[in-house]
Amino acid sequence: MIERTVYRTIDRIGDPALRRAAESLARLVLENWFYALVVLVLWQFPAIVADLSGSEVTPRRPTGESAFWQSEMARALVLACLAMSYNLLFGYNGIISFGHALFFGAGGYITFILLARVDQSYQQEALIAVLAVVLALAILTRITARRLVTLALGGVLLVLLLVPNTPGMTFYQAAALAVLGSIGLSLISGVVTLRLRGIYFTMFTLALAEMFFVLAKSGTFRNVTGAEDGLGFGDLLPAALNPTPTGDGSRLQMYRVTIVFFVIVFLAIRRYLNSPVGRVIVAIRENEERARTIGYNTFFYKLLTMIFAGVIATLSGVLFVIWATDKRVHPEMLSLKFTVDPLLHTLIGGVGTLTGPVVAALGLILGETYLRNETFTLETEVLGLVPLWQFAVGLIAALLILFLRRTLRPAIHRLAGDGGRWSVLGAYLALWIVVSAAGLVAGGQVVPDLDLQDEVFDVSDLWDLFLGIVFVIVVMLLPHGIVGTWNRFWITRRIRRMERALQREKAP
Amino acid sequence: MQTYWTNLTPQHRRSWLLVVVYVALLLAISWLDFGYNTAGQTVFRGILLGMLVFLVASGLSLIFGLLDVLNFAQGAFLLIGAYVGYDIYHSLDASVEVRFLAAIGGGVLLVAAIGAVMEAGLIRPLYERPIFQIVLTFGLAAIFLDFVERIYGRNPKQPLSPPPLLNEKFTLFQQSLSVYRLFIIGLGLAMMIGVYILLNRTRIGIIIRAGVQDPEMVQALGINVRRVFTLVFILGSALAALGGIALVPYQGATLEMGNQFLILAIVVVVIGGMGSYEGTAVASIVVGLTRAVAEQLSLEHFDAPVLAETSILLLMIAVLLVQPSGLFGRGE
């Protein structure tokens, strides 16, 4: 509606250059106003929370609602970035990697190992290493002299920039080296794994990530990684990036840095997907053989996407560690949890949608934080009608029948006879009642024994169970996730409307 | 004359030679390095580990071969089997033998039931969306792990004592061991041979092997191939549960167990070649031996467990570089 009016007004502009400029401006605003609004709300979020709860935005100590929600929101945004990078691989390129936690953990570990453990200058050693690599390339490969010189100069420049000749390292140098390390990791693992087909690739990435998890936990490298206790880095963070309020407003500042990072990641991924490369990786997802037949080097594009997603995951890992309350890098960062979580967020939000992982990550993580201290008992009633546990039994019975419907279909049709649709429905209903009744009776037998009636449940204890149920339901019934289904709904509606308009034109 | 050897493809013949040479090399290294007795103990440990891994890996391989589903929940099945078996063993009020048998039976039956519901209810509707099948089993594994943690807690469970008959000691390579270790090896061997007979000598086995080749054709011949799918899934999950329960008297039950064995099983299946039964059997022994020898090597020379933890992965990388479809996989 508004769109149409705006574009119609622009069309009336006489000067073609002016019209083009107005058009691109209008497109920019019309396509991004919603995102801009969200960023604005995020930016003002600490102030909003402070207003609602009557706490300070920049307290001297990390207490109070606003300070608490700043860190929670920042952590959710960081994990949303991780989910977006996973979605780039899984949703847009069709690469199912079960080792994404490797890059996330690599960010935390490389950065903070360099920051906390390097106490002398390695500049000379690094320069020698670069020259050795260049020499090896010159002898072993048929690289052109020009490229060789470029490589050597670039390598020396990087070393001079990132490896200081004074003892120790600044945080930014360490983080930049972590990104370089992540690119190297993607290159090595990508060259080995991307040649494997489908399931072999998935298994290989899982095993690789698990190996690094074991290495991080292993006592052999205790003086480097801190083994199971993790690596403490104390107050080595630069003042600008330290979310623990030492002076005034340092947490708020870090919160804003996190938002900027989030926005940059979002825009970078969108730009990547809208570029020609992005079109190619979607084509690879749809049909890799065909993309190769057309003449694209699919291996290169997949490797590029892996590197891109890996770098985002690495930077998210760095930010995640910065926000850790105990100022330690834990081996858990490399564990399956940080592969499963982005996978869940991607699936629930919508595979292959830009905003899906963000919606799911923010919703689920903040929801868990919000409900963390809530409790409930089984005597709570749903809608004031049925006790909660009876409702749960009925729901589980319904889901069971729903998932088993293909297996049950012959039996149901035998039961229903030739009575048509309504008797089939009746048969399902009867089955549901029988199963629920059986569940209720069995539950009635069990529940008094277990004393579940009086037990008080913590929401945080049952959160993973809830997530699991949501996950199964989404995978089985909503393959496009929340945002994907939402998009499809509106697109279908628009198509129907257009069809109807076409028919109306044809009718007379 | 047609023998097993002449029926093999050249690629598989080469793989057999590779395996024999590699195992001989391992044995030679351990004998020369550790001396006769320690080498014997190491090899025994390796075979034991190999048998346990085989129980998980054979299910993984069978299910993948027939259903084209990689069941990442296999490790979780092992975990459930172990914990439920532990629970049954301690909650019953009977003689040790009865409790032990009940633990095995109960754990295996429960996991088989879970496998049946999972296949029929969750995996079967997803045959049109194969990516989601993998994702689903992966997610379910996380959920199962969570369930077990919720019900039985984080603390590791102590090893339970097997029946007195299996608890006796015997001496092998100057080391006193309990008969239970022999029992595990025997169990593994029995399952290896049992499944082999099931696959090669029975009617259901011929249907399974035909289904691995071409499920649609089997369906066209009037066989309800979906029912066979479910059966194989149940068989695979039950084998994993059996492995889990067999582990409990040996090293107790921990939450990490499931993932550890899943990784080992994945390595075995990749090395052996997806869907190849003989490959899985051979590879599990090879992986078990490699792991044990690497453990002993790092114990004696490097004072670091890292070599042991990464050895099998390096082995897997090496095999994949030489033969991308595994030792006994169907070549591309």
Boltz contact constraints between the chains, C-beta under 6 A:
constraints:
  - contact:
      token1: [A, 199]
      token2: [B, 70]
      max_distance: 6.0
  - contact:
      token1: [A, 203]
      token2: [B, 266]
      max_distance: 6.0
  - contact:
      token1: [A, 203]
      token2: [B, 270]
      max_distance: 6.0
  - contact:
      token1: [A, 207]
      token2: [B, 263]
      max_distance: 6.0
  - contact:
      token1: [A, 207]
      token2: [B, 266]
      max_distance: 6.0
  - contact:
      token1: [A, 207]
      token2: [B, 313]
      max_distance: 6.0
  - contact:
      token1: [A, 210]
      token2: [B, 263]
      max_distance: 6.0
  - contact:
      token1: [A, 211]
      token2: [B, 310]
      max_distance: 6.0
  - contact:
      token1: [A, 211]
      token2: [B, 313]
      max_distance: 6.0
  - contact:
      token1: [A, 214]
      token2: [B, 309]
      max_distance: 6.0
  - contact:
      token1: [A, 218]
      token2: [B, 306]
      max_distance: 6.0
  - contact:
      token1: [A, 220]
      token2: [B, 304]
      max_distance: 6.0
  - contact:
      token1: [A, 220]
      token2: [B, 306]
      max_distance: 6.0
  - contact:
      token1: [A, 340]
      token2: [B, 142]
      max_distance: 6.0
  - contact:
      token1: [A, 403]
      token2: [B, 121]
      max_distance: 6.0
  - contact:
      token1: [A, 404]
      token2: [B, 121]
      max_distance: 6.0
  - contact:
      token1: [A, 407]
      token2: [B, 120]
      max_distance: 6.0
  - contact:
      token1: [A, 464]
      token2: [B, 146]
      max_distance: 6.0
  - contact:
      token1: [A, 468]
      token2: [B, 143]
      max_distance: 6.0
  - contact:
      token1: [A, 471]
      token2: [B, 139]
      max_distance: 6.0
  - contact:
      token1: [A, 475]
      token2: [B, 132]
      max_distance: 6.0
  - contact:
      token1: [A, 475]
      token2: [B, 136]
      max_distance: 6.0
